[in-house]
Amino acid sequence: MSTENYNPKFVEAMKKLTKMSEEERLSEENKEIFEQAMNYAPLDIQPQLIAIRKKYDDLH
């Protein structure tokens, strides 16, 4: 994934998220990082993040 056109806050959040297991990504402690990724995500990536957020909401 080429990140040069993405918001630095999005890139930073995604770097953290990609190092985590799905369980960690969906945990309460990492909600803030996920929110940061959502808030700064480019439009083409938002559908994937929305799908993950739905999983998160179903768990909590």
Buried (B, 14 or more C-beta within 10 A) or exposed (E): EEEEEBBEEBBBBBEBBEEBEEEEBBBEEBBEBBEBBBEBBEEEBEEEBEEBBEEBEEEE
